[in-house]
Amino acid sequence: MLVASAVLAACSNIDCPLDNVVLMQCGLYASETRTALTLTDTLTVRPAGRDTVLLNRAQGISSFLLPLRESGTQDTLLLCLSDAQGRRAIDTLFVQHTPQPHFESLDCPAAVYHTLHAVRYTSHPLSQLPLTVDSVALVRSIVNYDDIENLRIYLRATTAQ
């Protein structure tokens, strides 16, 4: 009886994370003021070459979360912007990273952390849509369970329509 109690007590102390999804946090900022920006246009994010949507038609956001590929070292993310007038444009982020398997315990599911190394981007002309990526800053290279901003995406806007 004593052995059975010890076995049951040992099984109840597993400290697995409740949410083991690893996501990169991206914040949106105005390039002119370097302050947080709430997006009024629509943003959809897709990985290049795949028929998948990572963020679908988001509006009124100042940050968003994106998964990174667990089996690759670069993600190419298409930032599809559109406005109320129906204009559309695509900017691209190239995120270089190293995936690192992470185990809490043999009883817990495995996760993959990432170390970000570099981020490049392409921008569309403001004549196509008056909102575009101006620059991107890597503010925290470790992508794990923590809810901490990894990238700052600075957006440039013009009021000339």
Contact map, one row per residue, 1 for C-alpha under 8 A:
11111000000000000000000000000000000000000000000000000000000000000000000000000000000000000000000000000000000000000000000000000000000000000000000000000000000000000
11111100000000000000000000000000000000000000000000000000000000000000000000000000000000000000000000000000000000000000000000000000000000000000000000000000000000000
11111110000000000000000000000000000000000000000000000000000000000000000000000000000000000000000000000000000000000000000000000000000000000000000000000000000000000
11111111000000000000000000000000000000000000000000000000000000000000000000000000000000000000000000000000000000000000000000000000000000000000000000000000000000000
11111111100000000000000000000000000000000000000000000000000000000000000000000000000000000000000000000000000000000000000000000000000000000000000000000000000000000
01111111110000000000000000000000000000000000000000000000000000000000000000000000000000000000000000000000000000000000000000000000000000000000000000000000000000000
00111111111000000000000000000000000000000000000000000000000000000000000000000000000000000000000000000000000000000000000000000000000000000000000000000000000000000
00011111111100000000000000000000000000000000000000000000000000000000000000000000000000000000000000000000000000000000000000000000000000000000000000000000000000000
00001111111110000000000000000000000000000000000000000000000000000000000000000000000000000000000000000000000000000000000000000000000000000000000000000000000000000
00000111111110000000000000000000000000000000000000000000000000000000000000000000000000000000000000000000000000000000000000000000000000000000000000000000000000000
00000011111111000000000000000000000000000000000000000000000000000000000000000000000000000000000000000000000000000000000000000000000000000000000000000000000000000
00000001111111000000000000000000000000000000000000000000000000000000000000000000000000000000000000000000000000000000000000000000000000000000000000000000000000000
00000000111111100000000000000000000000000000000000000000000000000000000000000000000000000000000000000000000000000000000000000000000000000000000000000000000000000
00000000001111110000000000000000000000000000000000000000000000000000000000000000000000000000000000000000001100000000000000000000000000000000000000000000000000000
00000000000011111000000000000000000000000000000000000000000000000000000000000000000000000000000000000001000000000000000000000000000000000000000000000000000000000
00000000000001111100000000000000000000000000000000000000000000000000000000000000000000000000000000000001101110000000000000000000000000000000000000000000000000000
00000000000000111111000000000000000000000000000000000000000000000000000000000000000000000000000000000000000100000000000000000000000000000000000000000000000000000
00000000000000011111000000000000000000000000000000000000000000000000000000000000000000000000000000000000000000000000000000000000000000000000000000000000000000000
00000000000000001111100000000000000000000000000000000000000000000000000000000000000000000000000000000000000000000000000000000000000000000000000000000000000000000
00000000000000001111110000000000000000000000000000000000000000000000000000000000000000000000000000000000000010100000000000000000000000000000000010000000000000000
00000000000000000011111000000000000000000000000000000000000000000000000000000000000000000000000000000000000000100000000000000000000000000000000010000000000000000
00000000000000000001111100000000000000000000000000000000000000000010000000000000000000000000000000000000000000111000000000000000000000000000001110000000000000000
00000000000000000000111110000000000000000000000000000000000000001111000000000000000000000000000000000000000000000000000000000000000000000000001110000000000000000
00000000000000000000011111000000000000000000000000000000000000001111000000000000000000000000000000000000000000000000000000000000000000000000001100001110000000000
00000000000000000000001111100000000000000000000000000000000000111100000000000000000000000000000000000000000000000000000000000000000000000000000000111110000000000
00000000000000000000000111110000000000000000000000000000000000111100000000000000000000000000000000000000000000000000000000000000000000000000000000001111100000000
00000000000000000000000011111000000100000000000000000000000001110000000000000000000000000000000000000000000000000000000000000000000000000000000000001111100000000
00000000000000000000000001111100000111100000000000000000000001100000000000000000000000000000000000000000000000000000000000000000000000000000000000000001111000000
00000000000000000000000000111110011111000000000000000000000001000000000000000000000000000000000000000000000000000000000000000000000000000000000000000001111000000
00000000000000000000000000011111111110000000000000000000000000000000000000000000000000000000000000000000000000000000000000000000000000000000000000000000011100000
00000000000000000000000000001111111000000000000000000000000000000000000000000000000000000000000000000000000000000000000000000000000001100000000000000000011100000
00000000000000000000000000000111110000000000000000000000000000000000000000000000000000000000000000000000000000000000000000000000000000000000000000000000000100000
00000000000000000000000000000111111000000000000000000000000000000000000000000000000000000000000000000000000000000000000000000000000000000000000000000000000000000
00000000000000000000000000001111111100000000000000000000000000000000000000000000000000000000000000000000000000000000000000000000000000000000000000000000010000000
00000000000000000000000000001110111110000000000000000000000000000000000000000000000000000000000000000000000000000000000000000000000000000000000000000000000000000
00000000000000000000000000111100011111000000000000000000000001000000000000000000000000000000000000000000000000000000000000000000000000000000000000000000000000000
00000000000000000000000000011100001111100000000000000000000001000000000000000000000000000000000000000000000000000000000000000000000000000000000000000000000000000
00000000000000000000000000011000000111110000000000000000000111000000000000000000000000000000000000000000000000000000000000000000000000000000000000000000000000000
00000000000000000000000000010000000011111100000000000000001111000000000000000000000000000000000000000000000000000000000000000000000000000000000000000000000000000
00000000000000000000000000000000000001111100000000000000001110000000000000000000000000000000000000000000000000000000000000000000000000000000000000000000000000000
00000000000000000000000000000000000000111110000000000000001100000000000000000000111100000000000000000000000000000000000000000000000000000000000000000000000000000
00000000000000000000000000000000000000111111000000000000111000000000000000000000111000000000000000000000000000000000000000000000000000000000000000000000000000000
00000000000000000000000000000000000000001111100000000011111000000000000000000011110000000000000000000000000000000000000000000000000000000000000000000000000000000
00000000000000000000000000000000000000000111110000001111110000000000000000000011100000000000000000000000000000000000000000000000000000000000000000000000000000000
00000000000000000000000000000000000000000011111000001111000000000000000000001111000000000000000000000000000000000000000000000000000000000000000000000000000000000
00000000000000000000000000000000000000000001111101111110000000000000000000001111000000000000000000000000000000000000000000000000000000000000000000000000000000000
00000000000000000000000000000000000000000000111111111100000000000000000000111100000000000000000000000000000000000000000000000000000000000000000000000000000000000
00000000000000000000000000000000000000000000011111000000000000000000000000011100000000000000000000000000000000000000000000000000000000000000000000000000000000000
00000000000000000000000000000000000000000000001111100000000000000000000000000000000000000000000000000000000000000000000000000000000000000000000000000000000000000
00000000000000000000000000000000000000000000011111110000000000000000000000000000000000000000000000000000000000000000000000000000000000000000000000000000000000000
00000000000000000000000000000000000000000000011011111000000000000000000000000000000000000000000000000000000000000000000000000000000000000000000000000000000000000
00000000000000000000000000000000000000000000011001111100000000000000000000000000000000000000000000000000000000000000000000000000000000000000000000000000000000000
00000000000000000000000000000000000000000001111000111111000000000000000000000000000000000000000000000000000000000000000000000000000000000000000000000000000000000
00000000000000000000000000000000000000000001111000011111000000000110000000000000000000000000000000000000000000000000000000000000000000000000000000000000000000000
00000000000000000000000000000000000000000011110000001111110000000100000000000000000000000000000000000000000000000000000000000000000000000000000000000000000000000
00000000000000000000000000000000000000000011100000001111110000000000000000000000000000000000000000000000000000000000000000000000000000000000000000000000000000000
00000000000000000000000000000000000000000111000000000011111000000000000000000000000000000000000000000000000000000000000000000000000000000000000000000000000000000
00000000000000000000000000000000000000000111000000000011111110000000000000000000000000000000000000000000000000000000000000000000000000000000000000000000000000000
00000000000000000000000000000000000000111110000000000000111110000000000000000000000000000000000000000000000000000000000000000000000000000000000000000000000000000
00000000000000000000000000000000000001111000000000000000011111000000000000000000000000000000000000000000000000000000000000000000000000000000000000000000000000000
00000000000000000000000000000000000001110000000000000000011111110000000000000000000000000000000000000000000000000000000000000000000000000000000000000000000000000
00000000000000000000000000111000000111100000000000000000000111110000000000000000000000000000000000000000000000000000000000000000000000000000000000000000000000000
00000000000000000000000011110000000000000000000000000000000011111000000000000000000000000000000000000000000000000000000000000000000000000000000000000000000000000
00000000000000000000000011100000000000000000000000000000000011111100000000000000000000000000000000000000000000000000000000000000000000000000000000000000000000000
00000000000000000000001111000000000000000000000000000000000000111110000000000000000000000000000000000000000000000000000000000000000000000000000000000000000000000
00000000000000000000001111000000000000000000000000000110000000011111000000000000000000000000000000000000000000000000000000000000000000000000000000000000000000000
00000000000000000000011100000000000000000000000000000100000000001111100000000000000000000000000000000000000000000000000000000000000000000000000000000000000000000
00000000000000000000001100000000000000000000000000000000000000000111110000100000000000000000000000000000000000000100000000000000000000000000000000000000000000000
00000000000000000000000000000000000000000000000000000000000000000011111111100000000000000000000000000000000000000000000000000000000000000000000000000000000000000
00000000000000000000000000000000000000000000000000000000000000000001111100000000000000000000000000100000000000010000000000000000000000000000000000000000000000000
00000000000000000000000000000000000000000000000000000000000000000000111110000000000000000000000000100000000000000000000000000000000000000000000000000000000000000
00000000000000000000000000000000000000000000000000000000000000000000111111100000000000000000000001100000000000000000000000000000000000000000000000000000000000000
00000000000000000000000000000000000000000000000000000000000000000000101111100000000000000000000111100000000000000000000000000000000000000000000000000000000000000
00000000000000000000000000000000000000000000000000000000000000000000100111110000000000000000011110000000000000000000000000000000000000000000000000000000000000000
00000000000000000000000000000000000000000000001000000000000000000001100111111000000000000000111100000000000000000000000000000000000000000000000000000000000000000
00000000000000000000000000000000000000000000001100000000000000000000000001111100000000000001111000000000000000000000000000000000000000000000000000000000000000000
00000000000000000000000000000000000000000000111100000000000000000000000000111110000000000001111000000000000000000000000000000000000000000000000000000000000000000
00000000000000000000000000000000000000000000111100000000000000000000000000011111000000000111100000000000000000000000000000000000000000000000000000000000000000000
00000000000000000000000000000000000000000011110000000000000000000000000000001111100000000111100000000000000000000000000000000000000000000000000000000000000000000
00000000000000000000000000000000000000000011110000000000000000000000000000000111110000011110000000000000000000000000000000000000000000000000000000000000000000000
00000000000000000000000000000000000000001111000000000000000000000000000000000011111000011110000000000000000000000000000000000000000000000000000000000000000000000
00000000000000000000000000000000000000001110000000000000000000000000000000000001111101111000000000000000000000000000000000000000100000000000000000000000000000000
00000000000000000000000000000000000000001100000000000000000000000000000000000000111111110000000000000000000000000000000000000000100000000000000000000000000000000
00000000000000000000000000000000000000001000000000000000000000000000000000000000011111100000000000000000000000000000000000000000000000000000000000000000000000000
00000000000000000000000000000000000000000000000000000000000000000000000000000000001111100000000000000000000000000000000000000000000000000000000000000000000000000
00000000000000000000000000000000000000000000000000000000000000000000000000000000011111110000000000000000000000000000000000000000000000000000000000000000000000000
00000000000000000000000000000000000000000000000000000000000000000000000000000000011111111000000000000000000000000000000000000001100000000000000000000000000000000
00000000000000000000000000000000000000000000000000000000000000000000000000000001111001111100000000000000000000000000000000000001100000000000000000000000000000000
00000000000000000000000000000000000000000000000000000000000000000000000000000001110000111110000000000000000000000000000000010001100000000000000000000000000000000
00000000000000000000000000000000000000000000000000000000000000000000000000000111100000011111000000000000000000000000000000110000000000000000000000000000000000000
00000000000000000000000000000000000000000000000000000000000000000000000000000111100000001111100000000000000000000000000011110000000110000000000000000000000000000
00000000000000000000000000000000000000000000000000000000000000000000000000011110000000000111110000000000000000000000000011100000000000000000000000000000000000000
00000000000000000000000000000000000000000000000000000000000000000000000000111110000000000011111000000000000000000000001111000000000000000000000000000000000000000
00000000000000000000000000000000000000000000000000000000000000000000000001111000000000000001111100000000000000000000001110000000000000000000000000000000000000000
00000000000000000000000000000000000000000000000000000000000000000000000001111000000000000000111110000000000000000001111100000000000000000000000000000000000000000
00000000000000000000000000000000000000000000000000000000000000000000000011100000000000000000011111000000000000000001111000000000000000000000000000000000000000000
00000000000000000000000000000000000000000000000000000000000000000000000011000000000000000000001111100000000000000111110000000000000000000000000000000000000000000
00000000000000000000000000000000000000000000000000000000000000000000000110000000000000000000000111110000000000000111100000000000000000000000000000000000000000000
00000000000000000000000000000000000000000000000000000000000000000000011110000000000000000000000011111000000000011110000000000000000000000000000000000000000000000
00000000000000000000000000000000000000000000000000000000000000000000000000000000000000000000000001111100000000011110000000000000000000000000000000000000000000000
00000000000000000000000000000000000000000000000000000000000000000000000000000000000000000000000000111110000001111000000000000000000000000000000000000000000000000
00000000000000000000000000000000000000000000000000000000000000000000000000000000000000000000000000011111000001111000000000000000000000000000000000000000000000000
00000000000000000000000000000000000000000000000000000000000000000000000000000000000000000000000000001111110111100000000000000000000000000000000000000000000000000
00000000000000110000000000000000000000000000000000000000000000000000000000000000000000000000000000000111110101000000000000000000000000000000000000000000000000000
00000000000000010000000000000000000000000000000000000000000000000000000000000000000000000000000000000011111110000000000000000000000000000000000000000000000000000
00000000000000000000000000000000000000000000000000000000000000000000000000000000000000000000000000000011111110000000000000000000000000000000000000000000000000000
00000000000001010000000000000000000000000000000000000000000000000000000000000000000000000000000000000000111110000000000000000000000000000000000000000000000000000
00000000000001011000000000000000000000000000000000000000000000000000000000000000000000000000000000000011111111000000000000000000000000000000000000000000000000000
00000000000000010001000000000000000000000000000000000000000000000000000000000000000000000000000000000010111111100000000000000000000000000000000000000000000000000
00000000000000000000000000000000000000000000000000000000000000000000000000000000000000000000000000001111000111110000000000000000000000000000000000000000000000000
00000000000000000001110000000000000000000000000000000000000000000000000000000000000000000000000000001110000011111000000000000000000000000000000000000000000000000
00000000000000000000010000000000000000000000000000000000000000000000010000000000000000000000000000111100000001111100000000000000000000000000000100000000000000000
00000000000000000000010000000000000000000000000000000000000000000000000000000000000000000000000000111100000000111110000000000000000000000000011100000000000000000
00000000000000000000000000000000000000000000000000000000000000000001000000000000000000000000000011110000000000011111000000000000000000000000111100000000000000000
00000000000000000000000000000000000000000000000000000000000000000000000000000000000000000000000011110000000000001111100000000000000000000000111000000000000000000
00000000000000000000000000000000000000000000000000000000000000000000000000000000000000000000001111000000000000000111111000000000000000000101111000000000000000000
00000000000000000000000000000000000000000000000000000000000000000000000000000000000000000000001111000000000000000011111000000000000000000000100000000000000000000
00000000000000000000000000000000000000000000000000000000000000000000000000000000000000000000001110000000000000000001111100000000000000000100000000000000000000000
00000000000000000000000000000000000000000000000000000000000000000000000000000000000000000000111100000000000000000001111110000000000000011100000000000000000000000
00000000000000000000000000000000000000000000000000000000000000000000000000000000000000000000111000000000000000000000011111000000000000010000000000000000000000000
00000000000000000000000000000000000000000000000000000000000000000000000000000000000000000011110000000000000000000000001111100000000010110000000000000000000000000
00000000000000000000000000000000000000000000000000000000000000000000000000000000000000000011100000000000000000000000000111110000000010000000000000000000000000000
00000000000000000000000000000000000000000000000000000000000000000000000000000000000000000111000000000000000000000000000011111000000111000000000000000000000000000
00000000000000000000000000000000000000000000000000000000000000000000000000000000000000001110000000000000000000000000000001111101100110000000000000000000000000000
00000000000000000000000000000000000000000000000000000000000000000000000000000000000000000000000000000000000000000000000000111111100100000000000000000000000000000
00000000000000000000000000000000000000000000000000000000000000000000000000000000000000000000000000000000000000000000000000011111111100000000000000000000000011000
00000000000000000000000000000000000000000000000000000000000000000000000000000000000000000000000000000000000000000000000000001111110000000000000000000000000000000
00000000000000000000000000000000000000000000000000000000000000000000000000000000000000111000000000000000000000000000000000011111110000000000000000000000000000000
00000000000000000000000000000000000000000000000000000000000000000000000000000000011000111000000000000000000000000000000000011111111100000000000000000000000000000
00000000000000000000000000000000000000000000000000000000000000000000000000000000000000000000000000000000000000000000000000000111111100000000000000000000000011111
00000000000000000000000000000000000000000000000000000000000000000000000000000000000000000000000000000000000000000000000000000100111110000000000000000000001111000
00000000000000000000000000000000000000000000000000000000000000000000000000000000000000000010000000000000000000000000000000111100111111000000000000000000001110000
00000000000000000000000000000000000000000000000000000000000000000000000000000000000000000010000000000000000000000000000011110000001111110000000000000000111100000
00000000000000000000000000000010000000000000000000000000000000000000000000000000000000000000000000000000000000000000000000100000000111110000000000000000111100000
00000000000000000000000000000010000000000000000000000000000000000000000000000000000000000000000000000000000000000000000010000000000011111000000000000000111000000
00000000000000000000000000000000000000000000000000000000000000000000000000000000000000000000000000000000000000000000001110000000000011111100000000000011110000000
00000000000000000000000000000000000000000000000000000000000000000000000000000000000000000000000000000000000000000000001000000000000000111110000000000011100000000
00000000000000000000000000000000000000000000000000000000000000000000000000000000000000000000000000000000000000000001011000000000000000011111100000000111000000000
00000000000000000000000000000000000000000000000000000000000000000000000000000000000000000000000000000000000000000000000000000000000000001111100000001111000000000
00000000000000000000000000000000000000000000000000000000000000000000000000000000000000000000000000000000000000000001000000000000000000000111111000011110000000000
00000000000000000000000000000000000000000000000000000000000000000000000000000000000000000000000000000000000000000111100000000000000000000111111000000100000000000
00000000000000000000000000000000000000000000000000000000000000000000000000000000000000000000000000000000000000001111000000000000000000000001111100000100000000000
00000000000000000000011100000000000000000000000000000000000000000000000000000000000000000000000000000000000000001111000000000000000000000001111111000100000000000
00000000000000000000011100000000000000000000000000000000000000000000000000000000000000000000000000000000000000011100000000000000000000000000011111000000000000000
00000000000000000001111000000000000000000000000000000000000000000000000000000000000000000000000000000000000000000000000000000000000000000000001111100000000000000
00000000000000000000000000000000000000000000000000000000000000000000000000000000000000000000000000000000000000000000000000000000000000000000001111110000000000000
00000000000000000000000010000000000000000000000000000000000000000000000000000000000000000000000000000000000000000000000000000000000000000000000011111000000000000
00000000000000000000000010000000000000000000000000000000000000000000000000000000000000000000000000000000000000000000000000000000000000000001000001111100000000000
00000000000000000000000111100000000000000000000000000000000000000000000000000000000000000000000000000000000000000000000000000000000000000011000000111111000000000
00000000000000000000000111100000000000000000000000000000000000000000000000000000000000000000000000000000000000000000000000000000000000000111111000011111000000000
00000000000000000000000111100000000000000000000000000000000000000000000000000000000000000000000000000000000000000000000000000000000000011111000000001111100000000
00000000000000000000000001111000000000000000000000000000000000000000000000000000000000000000000000000000000000000000000000000000000000011110000000001111110000000
00000000000000000000000001111000000000000000000000000000000000000000000000000000000000000000000000000000000000000000000000000000000011111000000000000011111000000
00000000000000000000000000011110010000000000000000000000000000000000000000000000000000000000000000000000000000000000000000000000000011110000000000000001111100000
00000000000000000000000000011110000000000000000000000000000000000000000000000000000000000000000000000000000000000000000000000000001111100000000000000000111110000
00000000000000000000000000000111000000000000000000000000000000000000000000000000000000000000000000000000000000000000000000000000001111000000000000000000011111000
00000000000000000000000000000000000000000000000000000000000000000000000000000000000000000000000000000000000000000000000000000100011100000000000000000000001111100
00000000000000000000000000000000000000000000000000000000000000000000000000000000000000000000000000000000000000000000000000000100011000000000000000000000000111111
00000000000000000000000000000000000000000000000000000000000000000000000000000000000000000000000000000000000000000000000000000000010000000000000000000000000011111
00000000000000000000000000000000000000000000000000000000000000000000000000000000000000000000000000000000000000000000000000000000010000000000000000000000000001111
00000000000000000000000000000000000000000000000000000000000000000000000000000000000000000000000000000000000000000000000000000000010000000000000000000000000001111
